[in-house]
Amino acid sequence: MTSAGEQPRLLDATSPLVFVRNIGLPVLVTVAAVLLSPNLIVSTFVVLGQSHFVMMYIYQYRGGRMKTKRYGVTIILALAVTVAYFMLWGSFTPLLLAMPFFFGLHFAVDEFYLQGEKITRTSLVSIAGFVLLYFTLSLNAFFPQYQIASEALVVVLALVAIIRLLVPSLAPSATERYLWLVEALACVAAFAFHVPGQVLALIILLHYFNWFIGYAAKVQGTPRARQYWMDNLITFTASLGGFLLFVYGGVSGLKYVFAPAYYYAWTFAHFIFASRWVSGTKTPLNL
């Protein structure tokens, strides 16, 4: 995640790409989440996710972000906690239950960076609402008896949105409106098509695509563009190849990279090392 400070805009607000990214892509990913099989969706975000994670580490290394003592200490602590967790507990359930909360927070905060906006007190309300709704919708897949909590939260958030749209001094920013759209699409998937389990996949895929588009727009027309595209091609090909070897090639050791429980552990590591506190920079990637 990035800091709450003012960030440079990566996308030109007048570009057609903004419409495609902020409206077309969320709708398309929602349709895919509803229509495609859960296994295919999970496989897709695992492959894209590992490529996304490796890209972050590559650019942190090139930018000298890994040379701080804090980064080194964090690596040691993260390894120790991970090994202890899987040796002493090893249950998949806690990771899966915690993932919607932390990924929701990660997604929402990063969106303000990607859209070049500052996080304010009013936008914190939108972030909190997004995280809570995403968390409760995702948990409906495991605890459907508590769906009433999600429905009540939807009503509250809808009332807040209406008030903010009617009161000029509380008008939402572009990023907040984007988060509201993603929330609405997640509700459609969960309530209209009864696939609450796919809600988790929805913003995971959007997060990866949005970072890809954001940095592609940032380096377009610069000498760094060719390197960026090559890095993406290499990391994606390696991730896809490794996943295929794990699923179809019988390479069992790759479960520590691609099996869901371990993949979620890698995701939590991504949350930690992408943070400003660890990397010591406002931007997770030094492009």
C-alpha positions as a Markdown table, in Angstrom:
| # | Residue | x | y | z |
|---|---|---|---|---|
| 1 | Met | 0.0 | 0.0 | 0.0 |
| 2 | Thr | 1.0 | 3.6 | -0.5 |
| 3 | Ser | 1.0 | 6.5 | 1.8 |
| 4 | Ala | -1.9 | 8.9 | 2.3 |
| 5 | Gly | 0.1 | 11.9 | 1.0 |
| 6 | Glu | -0.4 | 13.7 | -2.3 |
| 7 | Gln | 0.7 | 11.6 | -5.2 |
| 8 | Pro | 1.4 | 12.5 | -8.9 |
| 9 | Arg | -1.4 | 11.5 | -11.3 |
| 10 | Leu | -0.4 | 8.5 | -13.4 |
| 11 | Leu | -3.4 | 8.5 | -15.7 |
| 12 | Asp | -4.7 | 11.5 | -17.7 |
| 13 | Ala | -8.2 | 12.1 | -16.5 |
| 14 | Thr | -9.3 | 13.0 | -20.1 |
| 15 | Ser | -7.9 | 9.9 | -21.7 |
| 16 | Pro | -10.3 | 7.2 | -23.0 |
| 17 | Leu | -8.2 | 4.8 | -21.1 |
| 18 | Val | -9.6 | 6.2 | -17.9 |
| 19 | Phe | -13.1 | 5.3 | -18.9 |
| 20 | Val | -12.0 | 1.8 | -19.9 |
| 21 | Arg | -10.1 | 1.3 | -16.7 |
| 22 | Asn | -12.6 | 2.8 | -14.3 |
| 23 | Ile | -15.9 | 1.5 | -15.8 |
| 24 | Gly | -15.3 | -1.0 | -18.6 |
| 25 | Leu | -12.7 | -3.2 | -16.8 |
| 26 | Pro | -14.7 | -3.5 | -13.5 |
| 27 | Val | -17.8 | -4.6 | -15.5 |
| 28 | Leu | -15.8 | -7.0 | -17.6 |
| 29 | Val | -14.1 | -8.6 | -14.6 |
| 30 | Thr | -17.4 | -8.9 | -12.8 |
| 31 | Val | -19.0 | -10.7 | -15.8 |
| 32 | Ala | -16.0 | -13.1 | -15.9 |
| 33 | Ala | -16.2 | -13.7 | -12.1 |
| 34 | Val | -19.9 | -14.6 | -12.5 |
| 35 | Leu | -19.7 | -16.7 | -15.6 |
| 36 | Leu | -16.4 | -18.5 | -15.4 |
| 37 | Ser | -15.7 | -21.4 | -13.1 |
| 38 | Pro | -14.2 | -20.6 | -9.7 |
| 39 | Asn | -11.2 | -22.8 | -10.4 |
| 40 | Leu | -10.3 | -20.9 | -13.6 |
| 41 | Ile | -10.7 | -17.5 | -11.8 |
| 42 | Val | -8.5 | -18.7 | -8.9 |
| 43 | Ser | -5.9 | -20.0 | -11.3 |
| 44 | Thr | -5.9 | -16.7 | -13.1 |
| 45 | Phe | -5.4 | -14.5 | -10.1 |
| 46 | Val | -2.7 | -16.9 | -8.7 |
| 47 | Val | -0.7 | -16.6 | -11.9 |
| 48 | Leu | -1.1 | -12.9 | -12.3 |
| 49 | Gly | -0.5 | -12.4 | -8.6 |
| 50 | Gln | 2.8 | -14.1 | -8.5 |
| 51 | Ser | 3.9 | -12.0 | -11.5 |
| 52 | His | 2.7 | -8.9 | -9.8 |
| 53 | Phe | 4.6 | -9.7 | -6.6 |
| 54 | Val | 7.8 | -10.5 | -8.4 |
| 55 | Met | 7.6 | -7.2 | -10.4 |
| 56 | Met | 7.4 | -5.3 | -7.1 |
| 57 | Tyr | 10.5 | -7.0 | -5.7 |
| 58 | Ile | 12.4 | -6.5 | -9.0 |
| 59 | Tyr | 11.8 | -2.8 | -9.0 |
| 60 | Gln | 12.4 | -2.4 | -5.3 |
| 61 | Tyr | 15.8 | -4.1 | -5.8 |
| 62 | Arg | 16.7 | -1.9 | -8.8 |
| 63 | Gly | 15.7 | 1.2 | -6.9 |
| 64 | Gly | 17.9 | 0.2 | -3.9 |
| 65 | Arg | 14.9 | -0.2 | -1.6 |
| 66 | Met | 16.1 | -3.5 | -0.2 |
| 67 | Lys | 19.3 | -2.1 | 1.3 |
| 68 | Thr | 17.8 | -0.6 | 4.4 |
| 69 | Lys | 18.2 | -2.3 | 7.8 |
| 70 | Arg | 14.4 | -2.2 | 8.3 |
| 71 | Tyr | 13.8 | -4.1 | 5.1 |
| 72 | Gly | 16.4 | -6.8 | 6.1 |
| 73 | Val | 14.9 | -7.1 | 9.6 |
| 74 | Thr | 11.4 | -7.4 | 8.1 |
| 75 | Ile | 12.5 | -10.2 | 5.8 |
| 76 | Ile | 13.9 | -12.2 | 8.8 |
| 77 | Leu | 10.8 | -11.6 | 10.9 |
| 78 | Ala | 8.4 | -12.5 | 8.0 |
| 79 | Leu | 10.3 | -15.7 | 7.3 |
| 80 | Ala | 10.3 | -16.7 | 11.0 |
| 81 | Val | 6.5 | -16.0 | 11.4 |
| 82 | Thr | 5.7 | -17.8 | 8.2 |
| 83 | Val | 7.7 | -21.0 | 9.1 |
| 84 | Ala | 6.3 | -21.0 | 12.6 |
| 85 | Tyr | 2.7 | -20.6 | 11.3 |
| 86 | Phe | 2.9 | -23.5 | 8.9 |
| 87 | Met | 4.8 | -25.7 | 11.2 |
| 88 | Leu | 2.7 | -25.1 | 14.3 |
| 89 | Trp | -0.7 | -24.4 | 12.8 |
| 90 | Gly | -0.8 | -24.7 | 9.0 |
| 91 | Ser | -4.5 | -24.1 | 8.7 |
| 92 | Phe | -5.7 | -22.5 | 5.5 |
| 93 | Thr | -8.8 | -21.0 | 7.1 |
| 94 | Pro | -7.3 | -18.1 | 9.1 |
| 95 | Leu | -5.5 | -16.8 | 6.0 |
| 96 | Leu | -8.6 | -17.1 | 3.9 |
| 97 | Leu | -10.8 | -15.3 | 6.4 |
| 98 | Ala | -8.2 | -12.5 | 6.9 |
| 99 | Met | -7.5 | -12.0 | 3.2 |
| 100 | Pro | -10.7 | -10.0 | 2.3 |
| 101 | Phe | -10.1 | -7.5 | 5.0 |
| 102 | Phe | -6.5 | -6.8 | 4.2 |
| 103 | Phe | -6.8 | -7.0 | 0.4 |
| 104 | Gly | -9.8 | -4.7 | 0.6 |
| 105 | Leu | -7.6 | -2.1 | 2.5 |
| 106 | His | -4.7 | -2.7 | 0.2 |
| 107 | Phe | -6.9 | -2.2 | -2.9 |
| 108 | Ala | -8.7 | 0.9 | -1.7 |
| 109 | Val | -5.6 | 2.8 | -0.5 |
| 110 | Asp | -3.6 | 2.0 | -3.6 |
| 111 | Glu | -6.4 | 3.3 | -5.8 |
| 112 | Phe | -5.9 | 6.8 | -4.4 |
| 113 | Tyr | -2.3 | 6.6 | -5.4 |
| 114 | Leu | -3.0 | 5.2 | -8.9 |
| 115 | Gln | -5.6 | 7.9 | -9.5 |
| 116 | Gly | -3.4 | 10.7 | -8.2 |
| 117 | Glu | -5.6 | 11.7 | -5.3 |
| 118 | Lys | -4.9 | 12.6 | -1.7 |
| 119 | Ile | -6.7 | 10.6 | 1.1 |
| 120 | Thr | -8.8 | 12.9 | 3.2 |
| 121 | Arg | -11.0 | 12.5 | 6.2 |
| 122 | Thr | -14.1 | 12.0 | 4.0 |
| 123 | Ser | -12.4 | 9.5 | 1.8 |
| 124 | Leu | -11.4 | 7.5 | 4.8 |
| 125 | Val | -15.1 | 6.9 | 5.3 |
| 126 | Ser | -15.3 | 5.5 | 1.8 |
| 127 | Ile | -12.2 | 3.3 | 2.4 |
| 128 | Ala | -13.7 | 2.0 | 5.7 |
| 129 | Gly | -17.0 | 1.2 | 4.0 |
| 130 | Phe | -15.3 | -0.5 | 1.1 |
| 131 | Val | -13.2 | -2.7 | 3.4 |
| 132 | Leu | -16.1 | -3.7 | 5.6 |
| 133 | Leu | -18.4 | -4.4 | 2.7 |
| 134 | Tyr | -15.8 | -6.4 | 0.8 |
| 135 | Phe | -15.0 | -8.3 | 4.0 |
| 136 | Thr | -18.6 | -9.2 | 4.8 |
| 137 | Leu | -19.5 | -10.1 | 1.3 |
| 138 | Ser | -16.5 | -12.5 | 1.0 |
| 139 | Leu | -17.4 | -14.1 | 4.3 |
| 140 | Asn | -20.9 | -14.9 | 3.1 |
| 141 | Ala | -19.4 | -17.7 | 1.1 |
| 142 | Phe | -18.5 | -19.4 | 4.4 |
| 143 | Phe | -21.2 | -18.1 | 6.7 |
| 144 | Pro | -24.3 | -17.5 | 4.6 |
| 145 | Gln | -26.4 | -17.3 | 7.8 |
| 146 | Tyr | -24.9 | -13.9 | 8.5 |
| 147 | Gln | -25.7 | -12.4 | 5.1 |
| 148 | Ile | -28.1 | -10.0 | 6.9 |
| 149 | Ala | -25.0 | -8.1 | 8.1 |
| 150 | Ser | -23.9 | -7.4 | 4.5 |
| 151 | Glu | -27.4 | -6.4 | 3.5 |
| 152 | Ala | -27.6 | -3.9 | 6.4 |
| 153 | Leu | -24.2 | -2.5 | 5.5 |
| 154 | Val | -25.3 | -2.0 | 1.9 |
| 155 | Val | -28.2 | 0.1 | 3.1 |
| 156 | Val | -26.0 | 2.2 | 5.4 |
| 157 | Leu | -23.4 | 2.8 | 2.7 |
| 158 | Ala | -26.1 | 3.6 | 0.1 |
| 159 | Leu | -27.6 | 6.3 | 2.4 |
| 160 | Val | -24.1 | 7.7 | 3.0 |
| 161 | Ala | -23.5 | 7.9 | -0.7 |
| 162 | Ile | -26.8 | 9.6 | -1.4 |
| 163 | Ile | -26.0 | 12.2 | 1.3 |
| 164 | Arg | -22.6 | 12.9 | -0.1 |
| 165 | Leu | -24.0 | 13.2 | -3.6 |
| 166 | Leu | -26.6 | 15.8 | -2.5 |
| 167 | Val | -24.3 | 17.9 | -0.3 |
| 168 | Pro | -21.7 | 19.8 | -2.4 |
| 169 | Ser | -19.2 | 20.1 | 0.4 |
| 170 | Leu | -19.2 | 16.3 | 0.8 |
| 171 | Ala | -19.0 | 15.5 | -2.9 |
| 172 | Pro | -17.0 | 12.3 | -3.5 |
| 173 | Ser | -13.7 | 12.3 | -5.4 |
| 174 | Ala | -13.2 | 10.3 | -8.6 |
| 175 | Thr | -11.5 | 7.5 | -6.7 |
| 176 | Glu | -14.3 | 7.3 | -4.2 |
| 177 | Arg | -16.9 | 7.0 | -7.0 |
| 178 | Tyr | -14.7 | 4.2 | -8.5 |
| 179 | Leu | -14.7 | 2.4 | -5.2 |
| 180 | Trp | -18.5 | 2.8 | -5.0 |
| 181 | Leu | -18.9 | 1.2 | -8.5 |
| 182 | Val | -16.7 | -1.8 | -7.5 |
| 183 | Glu | -18.9 | -2.2 | -4.4 |
| 184 | Ala | -22.0 | -2.1 | -6.4 |
| 185 | Leu | -20.7 | -4.7 | -8.8 |
| 186 | Ala | -19.6 | -6.9 | -5.9 |
| 187 | Cys | -23.1 | -6.7 | -4.5 |
| 188 | Val | -24.5 | -7.7 | -7.9 |
| 189 | Ala | -22.2 | -10.8 | -8.0 |
| 190 | Ala | -23.0 | -11.7 | -4.4 |
| 191 | Phe | -26.8 | -11.1 | -4.2 |
| 192 | Ala | -28.1 | -11.3 | -7.8 |
| 193 | Phe | -26.0 | -14.1 | -9.1 |
| 194 | His | -25.3 | -15.8 | -5.7 |
| 195 | Val | -21.5 | -16.1 | -6.1 |
| 196 | Pro | -20.2 | -14.5 | -2.9 |
| 197 | Gly | -17.1 | -16.6 | -3.2 |
| 198 | Gln | -16.2 | -14.8 | -6.4 |
| 199 | Val | -16.2 | -11.4 | -4.7 |
| 200 | Leu | -12.7 | -12.0 | -3.4 |
| 201 | Ala | -11.5 | -12.7 | -6.9 |
| 202 | Leu | -13.1 | -9.5 | -8.3 |
| 203 | Ile | -10.9 | -6.9 | -6.6 |
| 204 | Ile | -7.8 | -9.2 | -6.7 |
| 205 | Leu | -7.9 | -9.2 | -10.5 |
| 206 | Leu | -8.8 | -5.5 | -10.7 |
| 207 | His | -5.9 | -4.7 | -8.5 |
| 208 | Tyr | -3.4 | -6.5 | -10.7 |
| 209 | Phe | -4.9 | -5.0 | -13.9 |
| 210 | Asn | -5.0 | -1.5 | -12.5 |
| 211 | Trp | -1.3 | -1.5 | -11.4 |
| 212 | Phe | -0.4 | -2.9 | -14.9 |
| 213 | Ile | -2.3 | -0.1 | -16.6 |
| 214 | Gly | -1.1 | 2.6 | -14.3 |
| 215 | Tyr | 2.5 | 1.9 | -14.8 |
| 216 | Ala | 2.1 | 1.3 | -18.5 |
| 217 | Ala | 0.6 | 4.7 | -18.7 |
| 218 | Lys | 3.4 | 6.2 | -16.6 |
| 219 | Val | 6.3 | 4.9 | -18.7 |
| 220 | Gln | 4.6 | 5.2 | -22.1 |
| 221 | Gly | 6.8 | 7.1 | -24.6 |
| 222 | Thr | 9.9 | 6.9 | -22.3 |
| 223 | Pro | 13.0 | 4.7 | -22.6 |
| 224 | Arg | 11.7 | 2.7 | -19.6 |
| 225 | Ala | 8.7 | 1.4 | -21.5 |
| 226 | Arg | 10.5 | -1.4 | -23.4 |
| 227 | Gln | 12.1 | -2.6 | -20.1 |
| 228 | Tyr | 8.7 | -2.5 | -18.4 |
| 229 | Trp | 6.9 | -4.5 | -21.0 |
| 230 | Met | 9.8 | -7.0 | -21.1 |
| 231 | Asp | 9.8 | -7.4 | -17.3 |
| 232 | Asn | 6.0 | -8.1 | -17.4 |
| 233 | Leu | 6.4 | -10.6 | -20.2 |
| 234 | Ile | 9.2 | -12.5 | -18.4 |
| 235 | Thr | 7.5 | -12.6 | -15.0 |
| 236 | Phe | 4.1 | -13.6 | -16.4 |
| 237 | Thr | 5.6 | -16.3 | -18.6 |
| 238 | Ala | 7.6 | -17.7 | -15.6 |
| 239 | Ser | 4.5 | -17.6 | -13.3 |
| 240 | Leu | 2.3 | -19.3 | -15.9 |
| 241 | Gly | 5.0 | -21.9 | -16.6 |
| 242 | Gly | 5.5 | -22.6 | -13.0 |
| 243 | Phe | 1.8 | -22.9 | -12.4 |
| 244 | Leu | 1.4 | -25.4 | -15.3 |
| 245 | Leu | 4.3 | -27.5 | -13.9 |
| 246 | Phe | 2.6 | -27.5 | -10.5 |
| 247 | Val | -0.9 | -28.5 | -11.8 |
| 248 | Tyr | 0.0 | -30.7 | -14.8 |
| 249 | Gly | 3.7 | -31.5 | -14.4 |
| 250 | Gly | 3.6 | -33.1 | -11.0 |
| 251 | Val | 6.2 | -30.7 | -9.5 |
| 252 | Ser | 5.0 | -30.9 | -6.0 |
| 253 | Gly | 7.6 | -28.5 | -4.6 |
| 254 | Leu | 5.8 | -25.6 | -6.5 |
| 255 | Lys | 2.9 | -25.9 | -4.1 |
| 256 | Tyr | 4.8 | -23.5 | -1.8 |
| 257 | Val | 4.3 | -20.9 | -4.5 |
| 258 | Phe | 1.0 | -21.7 | -6.2 |
| 259 | Ala | -1.2 | -23.7 | -3.7 |
| 260 | Pro | -3.9 | -21.4 | -2.3 |
| 261 | Ala | -2.7 | -21.4 | 1.4 |
| 262 | Tyr | 0.9 | -20.6 | 0.4 |
| 263 | Tyr | -0.2 | -18.1 | -2.2 |
| 264 | Tyr | -2.1 | -16.2 | 0.4 |
| 265 | Ala | 1.0 | -16.2 | 2.6 |
| 266 | Trp | 2.9 | -14.6 | -0.4 |
| 267 | Thr | 0.1 | -12.1 | -0.7 |
| 268 | Phe | 0.4 | -11.0 | 3.0 |
| 269 | Ala | 4.2 | -10.7 | 2.4 |
| 270 | His | 3.3 | -8.4 | -0.6 |
| 271 | Phe | 1.2 | -6.2 | 1.7 |
| 272 | Ile | 4.1 | -5.8 | 4.1 |
| 273 | Phe | 6.9 | -5.2 | 1.7 |
| 274 | Ala | 4.8 | -2.8 | -0.5 |
| 275 | Ser | 4.2 | -0.6 | 2.5 |
| 276 | Arg | 6.0 | 2.7 | 2.9 |
| 277 | Trp | 7.1 | 1.8 | 6.4 |
| 278 | Val | 9.2 | -1.1 | 5.0 |
| 279 | Ser | 10.2 | 0.1 | 1.6 |
| 280 | Gly | 10.9 | 3.6 | 2.7 |
| 281 | Thr | 9.4 | 5.1 | -0.4 |
| 282 | Lys | 6.0 | 6.6 | -1.4 |
| 283 | Thr | 5.9 | 4.4 | -4.5 |
| 284 | Pro | 6.0 | 0.6 | -4.2 |
| 285 | Leu | 7.7 | 0.3 | -7.6 |
| 286 | Asn | 10.6 | 2.6 | -8.6 |
| 287 | Leu | 9.7 | 3.2 | -12.2 |
